[in-house]
Amino acid sequence: MNPVWVRTFSFIGIVAAGTLAVRGLSDWTTALGFAAAAFVLRYLRDAIHLRNLSRWSRQELGAALPRSSGAWEELYAQLYHRGRARQRELAELSEALTSFRGAAQALPDGVVTLNRQMQIVWCNPQSEQHLNLSLDKDIGQNLANLVRAPDFLTYLSRGEWDKPVQLRVRHPGQRAERVLSLQLVAYGDAQKLLLSRDITRFEKLETTRRDFVANVSHELKTPLTVLAGFLETIDESAVTPAQRKQYMDLMREQAERMKHLVDDLLTLSALEATSAPREETVDTDMVFARIAATARQLSNGQHALKFEIEPGLAILGSDVELFSAFTNLVTNAIRYTPEGGRIDVRWRRLADGSATLAVSDTGTGIPAQHLPRLTERFYRVDRGRSRQSGGTGLGLAIVKHVLTRHQGSLSIESEVGRGSTFTALLPARRIVDQRSADGRDGEGRSAHAVRAHDDALGDGALTADATAA
């Protein structure tokens, strides 16, 4: 029984018993009158407390208790403590919900919560971007009415969601197509989570990997087939010494081609294995002297080569990487310029402190549609001509990679029938002017660089202009 009523009846009994004791055991009328009056007073007091309790219950949790005494004070205290406990529980739940939503919003993946009818209960900003949803407008909407891709609808109806499904989507206002991975996860009472992840970059990497393996296999298969064919011919038939020499020269050519391909692949692998180039002072006078010697040997007097090298400009970076990149630009120009053509190599510092290496040729030129893809691995404008010239299809990819690692850039200008210009730009913070250093000649070059440069240009096959631009 409620303690309030127990105490009320006890109070009435005490009043009646006291009245009988005072007035005599036979005066029941008076005793009952006093008991009735006591009951009315008690009832009125309880009514007042009930009114106060009703008002207090409509206030916020934690509101000040009404004034009371006796059993009502105890009742108020119990209700107050229960209210405070409930308030703490609500605060904890609210904090947990806020933390969950904050974590879900911070996720790089999209999250959509769904009820048993596949209606949207909540979604984070990433899912809004992935699926073109709106948290304000789409709450309560059926997901199948908003994501209408046939593959996804089939995935929903299948009821087996242990593996994700991939979708290619392009929403209004988006320039590029996205590849999404979507997976449903069941939880709770027939509720579900839809997880979305943008795997566009991974898809491109996987495509690049497949193309790379296919290209390498193809590039190696051709010379290996040639080698195997010649070896089989030499082994199974009688050949004259002249034929043997011809076959050996052709096999040596194919072996050299494979060596160049492997060397370029190792170069790219080394570039990708390190996050930043070595920070050393690269003497460009020596670098271009070595490049000039290589160019003379490759050209074999078939081209007019001119080097305009501003002396004393050093580069902070990797000597090996920069030599490889610059050599690729010069040798490419020689390979793709017909006999009798001209190649100009110009290294100079610009007004803003940066420096450029411009390699121009009078070759056949490159159609405009090919220019954006020239730095892709194994991309060739003319595959047959590239193989005849000894190219691997990796040279410009190496150049771009090296320049990017040195915060530089590569620009290409070309006109069919008139030639091309490849320009490598290096930022000012990587250029060091050493012309004022001790031991430089009148043009700012060290004696060692002068000897190497003059040796490289020695027989007149190249013309050199080493004055400052």
C-alpha positions as CSV (number, residue, x, y, z in Angstrom):
1,M,0.0,0.0,0.0
2,N,1.1,3.6,-0.7
3,P,2.9,5.0,2.4
4,V,0.9,8.2,2.0
5,W,-2.5,6.5,2.6
6,V,-1.1,4.3,5.4
7,R,0.0,7.4,7.2
8,T,-3.3,9.2,6.5
9,F,-5.4,6.4,8.0
10,S,-3.0,6.1,10.9
11,F,-3.5,9.8,11.6
12,I,-7.3,9.5,11.5
13,G,-7.2,6.5,13.9
14,I,-5.0,8.3,16.3
15,V,-7.4,11.3,16.3
16,A,-10.4,9.1,16.9
17,A,-8.7,7.2,19.7
18,G,-7.5,10.4,21.4
19,T,-11.0,11.8,21.3
20,L,-12.5,8.7,22.9
21,A,-9.8,8.7,25.6
22,V,-10.6,12.3,26.5
23,R,-14.4,12.2,26.2
24,G,-15.0,8.7,27.3
25,L,-15.3,5.4,25.5
26,S,-19.1,5.9,25.0
27,D,-18.8,9.2,23.1
28,W,-18.5,7.7,19.6
29,T,-20.3,10.6,17.8
30,T,-17.8,13.2,18.9
31,A,-14.9,10.8,18.1
32,L,-16.2,10.3,14.6
33,G,-16.8,14.0,14.1
34,F,-13.2,14.8,15.1
35,A,-12.0,11.9,12.8
36,A,-14.1,13.3,9.9
37,A,-12.7,16.8,10.4
38,A,-9.2,15.4,10.6
39,F,-9.8,13.4,7.4
40,V,-11.1,16.5,5.5
41,L,-8.0,18.6,6.6
42,R,-5.7,15.8,5.6
43,Y,-7.5,15.5,2.3
44,L,-7.2,19.2,1.6
45,R,-3.5,19.2,2.4
46,D,-3.0,16.2,0.1
47,A,-4.9,17.9,-2.6
48,I,-2.6,20.9,-2.3
49,H,0.4,18.6,-2.5
50,L,-1.0,16.8,-5.5
51,R,-1.6,20.2,-7.3
52,N,2.0,21.2,-6.5
53,L,3.2,17.8,-7.7
54,S,1.3,18.2,-11.0
55,R,2.8,21.6,-11.6
56,W,6.3,20.4,-10.7
57,S,6.0,17.4,-13.0
58,R,5.4,19.7,-16.0
59,Q,8.6,21.6,-15.4
60,E,12.0,20.6,-16.8
61,L,13.9,17.8,-15.1
62,G,16.0,19.1,-12.2
63,A,13.6,22.0,-11.3
64,A,13.5,23.0,-7.6
65,L,11.2,20.9,-5.4
66,P,8.0,22.4,-3.9
67,R,8.0,23.0,-0.2
68,S,6.5,20.0,1.7
69,S,6.8,17.9,4.8
70,G,6.3,14.4,6.1
71,A,5.4,11.7,3.7
72,W,5.1,14.2,0.8
73,E,8.6,15.4,1.4
74,E,9.9,11.8,1.1
75,L,7.8,11.3,-2.1
76,Y,9.2,14.4,-3.7
77,A,12.7,13.4,-2.8
78,Q,12.2,10.0,-4.4
79,L,10.8,11.5,-7.6
80,Y,13.5,14.1,-7.7
81,H,16.3,11.5,-7.5
82,R,14.7,9.4,-10.2
83,G,14.3,12.5,-12.4
84,R,18.0,13.4,-11.9
85,A,19.0,9.8,-12.8
86,R,16.8,10.0,-15.9
87,Q,18.4,13.4,-16.8
88,R,21.9,11.9,-16.5
89,E,20.8,8.9,-18.8
90,L,19.4,11.3,-21.4
91,A,22.5,13.4,-21.3
92,E,24.7,10.3,-21.8
93,L,22.5,9.1,-24.6
94,S,22.5,12.5,-26.2
95,E,26.3,12.7,-25.9
96,A,26.7,9.2,-27.4
97,L,24.4,10.1,-30.3
98,T,26.3,13.3,-31.0
99,S,29.6,11.4,-30.8
100,F,28.2,8.8,-33.2
101,R,27.0,11.3,-35.7
102,G,30.2,13.3,-35.5
103,A,32.2,10.1,-36.1
104,A,29.9,9.1,-39.0
105,Q,30.2,12.6,-40.6
106,A,34.0,12.4,-40.3
107,L,34.2,9.1,-42.1
108,P,35.7,9.2,-45.6
109,D,33.0,6.7,-46.6
110,G,29.3,7.4,-47.0
111,V,26.9,6.0,-44.4
112,V,23.1,5.8,-44.8
113,T,20.8,4.3,-42.1
114,L,17.7,2.6,-43.3
115,N,14.6,1.2,-41.6
116,R,12.9,-2.2,-42.4
117,Q,11.1,-0.6,-45.3
118,M,14.4,0.7,-46.8
119,Q,13.4,4.2,-46.0
120,I,16.2,6.7,-45.2
121,V,16.5,7.5,-41.5
122,W,19.8,9.5,-41.6
123,C,22.9,10.0,-43.9
124,N,26.2,11.6,-43.6
125,P,27.6,14.3,-46.0
126,Q,29.8,11.8,-47.9
127,S,26.8,9.7,-48.8
128,E,25.0,12.9,-50.0
129,Q,27.9,13.5,-52.4
130,H,28.2,9.9,-53.5
131,L,24.5,9.2,-54.1
132,N,23.2,12.7,-54.7
133,L,21.1,12.6,-51.5
134,S,19.8,15.4,-49.3
135,L,19.5,14.9,-45.5
136,D,16.8,17.6,-45.3
137,K,14.7,16.4,-48.2
138,D,15.1,12.7,-48.4
139,I,14.4,11.5,-44.9
140,G,11.6,8.9,-45.1
141,Q,12.1,8.4,-48.8
142,N,12.6,4.8,-50.1
143,L,16.2,4.3,-51.2
144,A,15.2,2.4,-54.3
145,N,13.3,5.6,-55.6
146,L,16.4,7.7,-55.3
147,V,19.2,5.4,-56.5
148,R,17.8,4.0,-59.7
149,A,20.9,2.3,-61.2
150,P,19.7,-1.2,-62.5
151,D,22.7,-3.0,-60.9
152,F,22.0,-1.5,-57.5
153,L,18.2,-2.3,-57.7
154,T,19.1,-5.9,-58.5
155,Y,21.5,-5.9,-55.6
156,L,18.8,-4.7,-53.2
157,S,16.2,-7.2,-54.4
158,R,18.7,-10.1,-54.2
159,G,18.8,-10.0,-50.4
160,E,22.4,-11.3,-50.2
161,W,24.7,-8.5,-49.4
162,D,27.9,-10.2,-48.2
163,K,29.8,-8.6,-51.2
164,P,29.7,-5.0,-52.4
165,V,28.4,-3.9,-55.8
166,Q,30.2,-1.4,-58.0
167,L,28.4,1.5,-59.7
168,R,29.6,4.1,-62.2
169,V,27.7,7.4,-61.6
170,R,27.9,10.9,-62.8
171,H,25.5,13.3,-61.0
172,P,24.4,16.7,-62.4
173,G,27.2,19.3,-62.1
174,Q,30.0,16.7,-61.9
175,R,32.6,16.8,-64.6
176,A,34.0,13.3,-64.3
177,E,32.4,9.8,-63.7
178,R,32.8,8.2,-60.3
179,V,33.2,4.6,-59.5
180,L,31.4,3.7,-56.2
181,S,31.5,0.6,-54.1
182,L,28.1,0.1,-52.2
183,Q,27.4,-2.5,-49.6
184,L,24.3,-3.1,-47.3
185,V,24.9,-4.3,-43.7
186,A,21.9,-5.6,-41.6
187,Y,21.8,-4.7,-37.9
188,G,19.3,-4.4,-35.1
189,D,15.6,-5.0,-35.7
190,A,15.7,-5.4,-39.5
191,Q,17.5,-2.1,-39.9
192,K,20.3,-1.6,-42.4
193,L,23.4,0.4,-43.1
194,L,24.3,1.4,-46.7
195,L,28.1,2.0,-46.9
196,S,29.4,3.8,-49.9
197,R,33.1,4.3,-50.9
198,D,34.6,6.3,-53.8
199,I,37.0,3.9,-55.5
200,T,37.6,6.0,-58.6
201,R,41.3,6.4,-57.8
202,F,41.8,2.7,-57.0
203,E,40.0,1.8,-60.2
204,K,42.3,4.0,-62.2
205,L,45.4,2.6,-60.5
206,E,44.2,-0.9,-61.2
207,T,43.6,0.0,-64.9
208,T,47.1,1.6,-65.0
209,R,48.6,-1.5,-63.5
210,R,46.9,-3.8,-66.0
211,D,47.9,-1.6,-68.9
212,F,51.4,-1.4,-67.6
213,V,51.8,-5.2,-67.3
214,A,50.3,-5.7,-70.8
215,N,52.6,-3.1,-72.3
216,V,55.7,-4.4,-70.7
217,S,54.8,-7.9,-71.8
218,H,54.2,-6.7,-75.3
219,E,57.4,-4.7,-75.4
220,L,59.5,-7.6,-74.2
221,K,57.7,-10.2,-76.3
222,T,58.6,-8.6,-79.7
223,P,62.4,-8.6,-79.2
224,L,62.4,-12.0,-77.5
225,T,60.5,-13.4,-80.5
226,V,63.1,-12.0,-82.8
227,L,65.9,-13.4,-80.7
228,A,64.3,-16.8,-80.5
229,G,63.7,-16.8,-84.3
230,F,67.3,-16.0,-85.2
231,L,68.7,-18.5,-82.7
232,E,66.5,-21.2,-84.1
233,T,67.5,-20.2,-87.7
234,I,71.2,-20.3,-86.8
235,D,70.8,-23.6,-84.9
236,E,68.9,-25.5,-87.6
237,S,70.3,-24.3,-90.8
238,A,73.7,-23.7,-92.4
239,V,74.4,-20.0,-92.5
240,T,77.3,-18.2,-94.1
241,P,79.6,-16.0,-92.0
242,A,78.0,-12.9,-93.5
243,Q,74.5,-14.1,-92.6
244,R,75.7,-15.1,-89.1
245,K,77.1,-11.6,-88.7
246,Q,73.8,-10.0,-89.9
247,Y,71.8,-12.2,-87.5
248,M,74.1,-11.4,-84.6
249,D,73.8,-7.7,-85.3
250,L,70.0,-7.9,-85.4
251,M,70.0,-9.9,-82.2
252,R,72.4,-7.5,-80.5
253,E,70.0,-4.6,-81.5
254,Q,67.0,-6.4,-80.0
255,A,69.0,-7.2,-76.8
256,E,70.0,-3.6,-76.5
257,R,66.4,-2.6,-76.9
258,M,65.4,-4.9,-74.1
259,K,68.2,-3.5,-72.0
260,H,67.0,0.1,-72.5
261,L,63.5,-1.0,-71.6
262,V,64.6,-2.7,-68.4
263,D,66.8,0.3,-67.5
264,D,63.9,2.7,-68.0
265,L,61.6,0.5,-65.9
266,L,64.2,0.4,-63.1
267,T,64.6,4.2,-63.3
268,L,60.8,4.7,-62.9
269,S,60.7,2.2,-60.1
270,A,63.5,4.0,-58.3
271,L,61.7,7.3,-58.7
272,E,58.5,5.9,-57.3
273,A,60.3,4.2,-54.4
274,T,61.5,7.5,-52.8
275,S,59.3,10.4,-51.8
276,A,61.8,13.2,-52.5
277,P,65.0,13.6,-54.6
278,R,68.5,14.0,-53.1
279,E,69.4,17.6,-52.2
280,E,72.8,18.1,-53.8
281,T,74.2,20.9,-55.9
282,V,74.2,19.8,-59.5
283,D,76.8,21.4,-61.8
284,T,74.8,22.0,-65.0
285,D,78.0,22.9,-66.9
286,M,79.2,19.3,-66.4
287,V,75.7,17.8,-67.0
288,F,75.3,19.5,-70.4
289,A,78.9,18.6,-71.3
290,R,78.0,15.0,-70.8
291,I,74.7,15.4,-72.6
292,A,76.4,17.0,-75.6
293,A,78.8,14.1,-75.9
294,T,75.9,11.7,-75.8
295,A,74.0,13.7,-78.4
296,R,77.0,13.8,-80.7
297,Q,77.4,10.1,-80.5
298,L,73.7,9.4,-81.2
299,S,73.4,11.9,-84.0
300,N,76.6,10.7,-85.7
301,G,76.9,13.9,-87.7
302,Q,73.4,13.7,-89.2
303,H,71.9,16.8,-87.5
304,A,72.9,20.3,-86.7
305,L,73.1,20.5,-82.9
306,K,73.3,23.8,-81.1
307,F,73.7,24.2,-77.3
308,E,73.1,27.6,-75.7
309,I,74.0,27.1,-72.1
310,E,74.0,29.9,-69.5
311,P,77.0,29.1,-67.4
312,G,77.2,28.8,-63.7
313,L,73.6,27.9,-63.0
314,A,73.5,25.0,-60.5
315,I,70.4,23.1,-59.5
316,L,69.5,21.8,-56.0
317,G,68.4,18.2,-56.6
318,S,69.5,14.8,-57.8
319,D,72.3,14.7,-60.4
320,V,71.3,11.3,-61.6
321,E,67.6,12.1,-62.0
322,L,68.2,15.5,-63.7
323,F,70.8,14.0,-66.1
324,S,68.4,11.3,-67.0
325,A,65.5,13.7,-67.6
326,F,67.5,16.2,-69.6
327,T,69.2,13.5,-71.7
328,N,65.8,12.0,-72.6
329,L,64.6,15.3,-73.9
330,V,67.7,15.8,-76.1
331,T,68.0,12.2,-77.4
332,N,64.2,12.1,-78.2
333,A,64.7,15.2,-80.3
334,I,67.5,13.5,-82.2
335,R,65.6,10.2,-82.7
336,Y,62.6,11.9,-84.1
337,T,64.2,14.5,-86.3
338,P,65.1,13.3,-89.8
339,E,68.6,13.5,-91.1
340,G,69.7,17.1,-91.9
341,G,67.4,18.5,-89.3
342,R,68.3,20.9,-86.5
343,I,68.1,20.6,-82.7
344,D,68.6,23.6,-80.4
345,V,69.2,23.1,-76.7
346,R,68.8,26.2,-74.6
347,W,69.4,26.4,-70.8
348,R,68.8,29.8,-69.2
349,R,67.6,31.7,-66.2
350,L,64.4,33.7,-66.3
351,A,63.7,37.1,-64.7
352,D,61.8,35.5,-61.7
353,G,64.8,33.4,-60.8
354,S,63.5,30.1,-62.3
355,A,65.3,28.3,-65.1
356,T,64.2,26.6,-68.3
357,L,65.7,23.9,-70.5
358,A,64.1,24.2,-74.0
359,V,64.8,21.5,-76.6
360,S,63.6,22.4,-80.0
361,D,63.7,20.3,-83.2
362,T,62.7,20.6,-86.8
363,G,61.1,17.2,-86.9
364,T,57.8,16.1,-88.3
365,G,55.9,17.5,-85.4
366,I,53.1,15.9,-83.3
367,P,49.4,16.2,-83.9
368,A,47.6,18.3,-81.2
369,Q,45.3,15.4,-80.1
370,H,48.4,13.4,-78.9
371,L,50.1,16.2,-76.9
372,P,48.1,15.6,-73.6
373,R,49.1,11.9,-73.5
374,L,52.7,12.1,-74.5
375,T,53.9,11.7,-70.9
376,E,51.9,8.5,-70.3
377,R,53.9,5.3,-70.0
378,F,54.3,3.5,-73.4
379,Y,52.2,6.0,-75.2
380,R,53.5,6.5,-78.7
381,V,52.3,8.6,-81.6
382,D,53.8,6.2,-84.1
383,R,54.6,2.8,-82.6
384,G,56.5,1.5,-85.6
385,R,58.7,4.5,-85.9
386,S,59.3,4.6,-82.2
387,R,60.6,1.1,-82.2
388,Q,62.8,1.7,-85.2
389,S,64.4,4.7,-83.4
390,G,65.1,2.7,-80.3
391,G,62.5,4.4,-78.1
392,T,60.9,2.5,-75.1
393,G,57.9,4.7,-74.7
394,L,59.0,5.6,-71.1
395,G,61.3,8.5,-71.7
396,L,58.8,11.4,-71.3
397,A,57.2,9.6,-68.4
398,I,60.6,9.7,-66.6
399,V,61.0,13.3,-67.5
400,K,57.7,14.3,-66.1
401,H,58.3,12.2,-62.9
402,V,61.7,13.8,-62.3
403,L,60.4,17.3,-62.9
404,T,57.5,16.8,-60.6
405,R,59.8,15.5,-57.8
406,H,61.8,18.8,-58.2
407,Q,58.6,20.9,-58.2
408,G,59.1,21.6,-61.9
409,S,56.9,21.1,-64.9
410,L,57.0,20.1,-68.6
411,S,55.3,21.9,-71.4
412,I,55.1,20.8,-75.0
413,E,54.5,22.8,-78.2
414,S,54.4,21.2,-81.6
415,E,53.2,21.9,-85.1
416,V,52.9,19.2,-87.7
417,G,55.6,19.7,-90.4
418,R,57.5,22.3,-88.4
419,G,58.8,20.6,-85.3
420,S,58.4,20.6,-81.6
421,T,59.7,22.3,-78.4
422,F,59.9,20.6,-75.1
423,T,60.4,23.0,-72.2
424,A,61.4,21.9,-68.7
425,L,60.8,24.6,-66.0
426,L,62.5,24.4,-62.6
427,P,61.5,26.8,-59.7
428,A,63.6,29.6,-58.5
429,R,64.2,28.0,-55.1
430,R,66.1,25.1,-56.8
431,I,68.4,27.4,-58.9
432,V,71.8,28.5,-57.6
433,D,73.9,31.1,-59.5
434,Q,77.6,30.1,-59.0
435,R,79.1,32.5,-61.5
436,S,80.7,34.6,-58.7
437,A,82.4,31.5,-57.2
438,D,86.2,31.3,-57.1
439,G,87.9,29.4,-59.9
440,R,85.4,30.3,-62.7
441,D,86.4,31.5,-66.1
442,G,85.3,34.7,-67.8
443,E,82.0,33.1,-68.6
444,G,81.5,31.8,-65.1
445,R,82.5,28.1,-65.7
446,S,85.0,26.1,-63.7
447,A,88.1,25.0,-65.5
448,H,87.0,21.3,-65.2
449,A,83.7,22.2,-66.7
450,V,85.3,24.1,-69.6
451,R,87.6,21.1,-70.4
452,A,84.7,18.7,-70.3
453,H,82.4,21.0,-72.3
454,D,85.1,21.6,-75.0
455,D,85.9,17.9,-75.2
456,A,82.3,17.1,-75.8
457,L,82.0,19.7,-78.6
458,G,85.5,19.0,-79.9
459,D,85.2,17.9,-83.5
460,G,82.8,20.6,-84.7
461,A,79.9,18.2,-85.2
462,L,78.1,20.4,-82.6
463,T,78.0,24.1,-82.5
464,A,77.9,25.7,-79.0
465,D,77.0,29.1,-77.8
466,A,77.7,29.3,-74.1
467,T,77.0,33.0,-73.6
468,A,74.3,34.1,-71.1
469,A,70.9,34.4,-72.6
